[in-house]
């Protein structure tokens, strides 16, 4: 029986930023792994890439943008992070089926958490898209706690805030495979959310039944 459900934000409640980068890469004729590496760094790791530092609250977004532009220039590309950021969340439309999933999880007696890698400057924006305080018992924003996925410490921090002592009694939904792998390594039940979130929602519903 699940005691808690942990949700990512981007790619779960709104469009995936990774899908947006793949689209931009195709438009520019750049390999998507190259553009993703320039903008986000290796997302399977927690490194000192400028975006990772911004997500940990160590670097403001302007400084991160300048550093990312320099990385792009070194590889022969002209990248304006701020132009890209305007498109990374799609049109900001919220997946109401996923919101309903949170409500069902809470109705079943599970505690709920938001665990998101985000920059401090985007906090008001993403919080404005959801009734955060109504949906989640715990909110863990990487830029506020100084830790980001896939660092195991941020998952452990979230479990502790939820009062979960057995990781196997928590499920975690995320759109990035590396984040699911990291959670699963701790014993958390990982559920990958694809562009069609219906299978992930059905999986969670089955666990909650």
C-alpha positions in Angstrom: 0.0 0.0 0.0 1.4 3.4 -1.0 1.9 6.0 1.7 3.0 8.7 -0.6 3.2 9.8 -4.2 5.9 12.2 -5.5 5.4 14.2 -8.7 7.8 16.0 -10.9 6.5 19.3 -12.5 7.8 19.8 -16.0 6.9 16.9 -18.3 4.3 15.7 -15.8 1.9 18.6 -15.3 3.0 20.6 -18.4 4.9 19.8 -21.6 8.3 18.3 -21.2 11.2 20.8 -21.6 13.3 18.0 -23.1 10.7 17.6 -25.9 10.9 21.3 -26.6 14.7 21.1 -26.8 14.4 18.2 -29.3 12.1 20.3 -31.4 14.4 23.3 -31.4 17.4 21.1 -32.2 15.5 19.7 -35.2 14.6 23.2 -36.4 18.2 24.3 -36.2 19.7 21.2 -37.6 21.6 20.4 -34.4 21.7 16.9 -32.9 19.3 16.9 -30.0 21.8 15.3 -27.6 24.3 18.2 -28.5 21.7 20.9 -27.8 20.5 19.2 -24.7 24.0 18.8 -23.4 24.8 22.5 -24.0 21.6 23.8 -22.3 21.0 21.3 -19.5 24.3 19.4 -19.2 24.3 15.7 -18.5 20.9 15.3 -16.8 21.8 11.8 -15.7 24.2 13.4 -13.3 24.4 16.2 -10.7 27.4 18.3 -11.9 28.7 21.9 -12.0 27.1 22.6 -15.4 25.7 26.2 -15.2 22.1 24.9 -15.5 22.7 22.4 -12.6 24.2 25.2 -10.5 21.1 27.4 -11.2 18.8 24.6 -10.3 20.6 24.2 -7.0 20.2 28.0 -6.4 24.0 28.6 -6.6 23.8 30.7 -9.8 21.3 33.3 -10.9 19.6 32.8 -14.3 21.4 35.7 -16.0 24.8 34.3 -15.0 23.7 30.8 -16.1 22.6 32.1 -19.4 25.9 33.8 -20.1 27.8 30.7 -19.2 25.6 28.5 -21.4 26.0 30.9 -24.3 29.8 30.6 -23.9 29.6 26.8 -23.9 27.5 26.9 -27.0 30.0 29.3 -28.7 32.8 26.9 -27.9 30.9 24.3 -30.0 30.1 26.6 -32.8 26.5 27.3 -31.9 24.6 30.5 -31.1 22.3 29.8 -28.2 20.1 32.4 -26.3 18.9 30.6 -23.2 16.2 33.2 -22.5 14.7 32.8 -25.9 14.6 29.0 -25.4 13.2 29.3 -21.9 10.0 30.9 -23.2 9.2 27.8 -25.1 10.4 25.0 -22.8 7.1 24.6 -21.0 5.0 24.7 -24.2 2.0 27.0 -23.8 1.8 26.3 -20.1 -1.3 24.2 -20.5 -1.8 22.0 -17.4 -2.6 18.3 -17.8 -5.9 18.1 -15.9 -5.8 14.3 -15.9 -2.6 14.5 -13.9 -4.2 17.0 -11.5 -7.1 14.6 -11.0 -4.5 11.8 -10.3 -3.2 13.9 -7.4 -6.6 14.3 -6.0 -7.3 10.5 -6.3 -4.0 9.8 -4.5 -4.9 12.1 -1.7 -8.4 10.7 -1.5 -6.9 7.2 -1.1 -5.0 8.4 2.0 -1.6 8.9 0.4 0.5 12.0 1.1 1.6 13.9 -1.9 4.7 15.9 -2.8 6.1 18.0 -5.6 9.8 17.3 -6.3 11.0 19.6 -9.0 14.3 20.8 -10.5 13.8 24.5 -11.1 15.6 27.8 -11.0 14.6 30.3 -8.4 13.5 32.9 -10.9 10.9 30.4 -12.3 9.3 29.6 -8.9 6.4 32.1 -9.0 5.6 31.1 -12.6 5.3 27.3 -12.1 3.5 27.8 -8.7 1.0 30.0 -10.5 -0.1 27.2 -12.8 -1.3 24.8 -10.1 -3.2 25.0 -6.8 0.1 23.8 -5.1 -1.0 24.2 -1.5 -4.2 22.3 -2.2 -2.6 19.4 -4.0 0.6 18.8 -2.2 1.6 18.2 1.4 5.2 18.8 0.6 7.0 20.9 -2.0 10.7 20.4 -2.7 12.1 22.9 -5.1 15.7 22.2 -6.0 16.7 25.9 -6.0 15.3 26.3 -2.5 16.9 23.2 -0.9 20.2 23.3 -2.7 19.8 19.8 -4.1 18.6 18.5 -7.4 17.6 15.2 -9.0 19.2 12.8 -9.6 21.2 13.3 -6.3 19.9 10.6 -3.9 19.9 13.1 -1.1 17.0 15.1 -2.6 14.8 12.0 -2.8 15.7 11.1 0.8 14.9 14.6 1.9 11.5 14.4 0.2 10.7 11.0 1.8 11.7 12.4 5.2 9.5 15.5 4.7 6.6 13.1 3.9 7.2 10.9 6.9 7.9 7.9 4.7 10.5 5.5 6.3 10.2 2.7 3.7 11.0 3.9 0.2 9.0 1.1 -1.3 5.8 2.7 0.0 6.3 5.7 -2.2 5.8 6.2 -5.9 7.6 8.8 -8.0 6.4 10.2 -11.4 8.9 11.9 -13.7 9.4 12.4 -17.4 13.2 11.9 -17.4 14.4 8.3 -17.3 17.6 9.1 -15.3 15.5 10.6 -12.5 13.4 7.4 -12.4 16.6 5.3 -12.2 17.9 7.3 -9.3 14.7 7.0 -7.4 14.3 3.3 -8.1 17.9 2.7 -6.8 16.6 3.9 -3.4 13.7 1.5 -3.5 11.1 4.1 -4.6 8.6 2.8 -7.2 9.4 4.8 -10.3 6.8 5.6 -13.0 8.0 7.2 -16.2 5.7 9.7 -17.7 5.8 9.9 -21.5 4.2 12.4 -23.8 1.0 10.5 -23.4 0.7 10.4 -19.6 -2.3 8.0 -19.6 -0.3 4.8 -19.0 1.6 6.4 -16.1 -1.7 7.5 -14.5 -3.2 4.1 -15.0 -0.1 2.5 -13.3 -0.4 4.8 -10.3 -4.1 4.2 -10.0 -3.4 0.4 -9.9 -0.9 0.9 -7.1 -3.4 3.0 -5.2 -6.3 0.6 -5.6 
